């Protein structure tokens, strides 16, 4: 699977799953940083 093939094909289930996992990890990381900042203020 090359990086250049941006064709009209639908994304596979694995690609969607990977994107969802990355988004969840980003949300958890940002949430942990915000939580630490709030805890430090309190």
ABEGO torsion letter per residue (X at the ends): XBAABBBABBBBAAAAAAAAAAAAAAAAAAAAAAAAAAAAAX
